[in-house]
Amino acid sequence: MSSTITTGSLLQRIMKTTSLSQFFEQNKQHLKETDLASYLNALCREQGLSVSQVIGNAQIERSYGYQIFRGLRTPSRDKLLQLAMSMGLTIEQTQRLLRVGGQSALYPRLKRDAAILYCIRRGYSVLDTQDVLDQYGLSLLGDAGN
C-alpha cells in the first residue's frame, strides 16, 4: 500500500465503510489529528515568531493568549483571526487555522468577512483592520457575538 492516498480516495473509503472503528484502524496513517495548540505553535515556528510576539500583536490579553497556545482555552473565530493577522498569515493559512480551530471560514459574500479578507490580503495589522471595520460601520474583532 502506498504511504499516501488522495483525499478523494479517503472520502470514498469513508462512504463505503460499515465500521468507523475499522476505517480508523485501516487508515490511521492517512488521518491527521492536528489540535489547535500544536498547529498554532507550528505556525509560530514557521513564521519565525515567538508566542509572546504573536499574542502582543494580536491585541489579546496575555494570560488568555498563553492558554490558547497551551490548549487550555478554545478561542472564538475573531481571536483566531487576530492571531492569524498577528502572524502575517496568508488567506489560505488563515482559512486553515479557522478550520483547525473549529470555526467557519471567511465568506466573501458577507460584508464583514469581505473587509477582513481585504485586510489579510494586504497584510494589515489587527489595529489597522479594526480601523477598516470601524470605517465601514462593521463590528470590530472581539466584539460580543463574533
C-alpha positions in Angstrom: 0.0 0.0 0.0 1.3 3.5 -0.8 2.2 5.8 2.0 -0.3 8.5 0.8 -3.7 8.4 -0.8 -5.8 11.2 -2.3 -8.4 13.0 -0.2 -11.0 11.8 -2.7 -9.9 8.1 -2.2 -10.1 8.6 1.5 -13.6 10.0 1.1 -14.6 7.0 -1.0 -13.4 4.7 1.8 -15.4 6.5 4.4 -18.6 6.3 2.2 -18.1 2.5 1.7 -17.2 1.6 5.3 -19.6 -0.2 7.6 -17.4 0.3 10.7 -15.9 3.6 11.7 -13.5 1.8 14.1 -12.3 -0.4 11.3 -11.9 2.6 9.0 -9.8 4.5 11.6 -7.6 1.4 12.1 -7.1 0.7 8.4 -6.4 4.4 7.5 -4.7 5.7 10.6 -1.5 6.6 8.7 -3.6 8.9 6.4 -5.6 10.7 9.1 -4.4 13.9 10.7 -5.0 14.7 14.3 -3.9 18.3 14.4 -5.0 20.0 17.6 -5.2 23.8 17.6 -2.5 24.4 20.1 0.0 22.3 18.2 -1.0 24.0 14.9 -0.6 27.5 16.3 2.8 26.6 17.8 3.9 25.2 14.5 2.8 28.3 12.6 4.8 30.4 15.0 7.9 28.4 14.3 7.3 28.6 10.5 6.8 32.3 10.7 9.9 32.8 12.9 7.8 34.4 15.7 7.6 33.9 19.4 4.3 33.2 21.1 4.8 36.4 23.1 5.1 38.4 19.9 2.1 36.9 18.4 -0.1 37.4 21.4 1.1 41.0 21.8 0.5 41.8 18.1 -2.9 40.1 18.2 -4.1 42.5 20.9 -5.2 39.5 23.1 -4.9 39.5 26.8 -1.6 37.8 27.6 -2.8 35.0 30.0 -5.7 34.2 27.8 -3.4 34.1 24.8 -1.0 31.7 26.5 -3.9 29.5 27.5 -4.9 29.2 23.8 -1.3 28.2 22.9 -1.3 25.6 25.6 -4.6 24.1 24.5 -6.4 25.2 27.7 -8.8 27.6 26.0 -10.8 27.4 22.8 -10.7 30.8 21.1 -13.5 32.4 19.2 -13.4 33.0 15.4 -12.4 36.6 16.0 -9.5 35.6 18.3 -8.2 33.2 15.6 -8.4 36.0 13.1 -6.5 38.2 15.4 -3.8 35.6 15.8 -3.7 35.0 12.0 -3.2 38.7 11.4 -0.5 39.0 14.1 1.4 36.2 12.4 1.0 37.7 8.9 -0.7 34.6 7.6 -2.0 34.3 4.0 -5.7 33.9 3.3 -5.2 30.2 2.7 -3.3 29.8 6.0 -6.0 31.8 7.8 -8.8 29.7 6.4 -6.9 26.5 7.5 -6.4 28.0 11.0 -10.1 28.7 11.3 -10.9 25.1 10.2 -8.4 23.6 12.7 -9.9 25.8 15.4 -13.4 24.5 14.6 -14.6 27.8 13.2 -16.2 28.8 9.9 -14.1 30.0 7.1 -14.2 33.6 5.9 -17.0 34.0 3.4 -16.6 36.8 0.9 -20.3 37.4 0.4 -20.5 38.7 4.0 -19.6 42.3 4.1 -17.5 42.0 7.4 -15.7 38.9 6.1 -15.0 40.6 2.8 -13.4 43.5 4.7 -11.4 41.1 6.8 -10.2 39.2 3.7 -9.2 42.5 2.1 -7.1 43.4 5.2 -5.5 40.0 5.4 -4.6 40.1 1.7 -2.8 43.4 2.3 -1.1 42.3 5.5 -2.9 44.7 7.7 -2.3 44.5 11.5 -5.1 43.9 13.9 -5.3 47.6 14.7 -5.4 48.6 11.1 -8.1 46.0 10.5 -10.1 47.4 13.4 -9.9 50.9 11.8 -11.2 49.5 8.5 -14.1 47.7 10.2 -14.9 50.8 12.1 -14.7 53.0 9.0 -17.4 50.8 7.3 -19.6 50.5 10.4 -18.8 46.8 10.8 -18.4 45.1 14.2 -14.8 45.1 15.4 -12.8 42.0 16.0 -13.5 40.8 19.6 -16.9 42.5 19.9 -19.5 40.3 21.6 -21.4 38.0 19.2 -18.5 37.4 16.8 
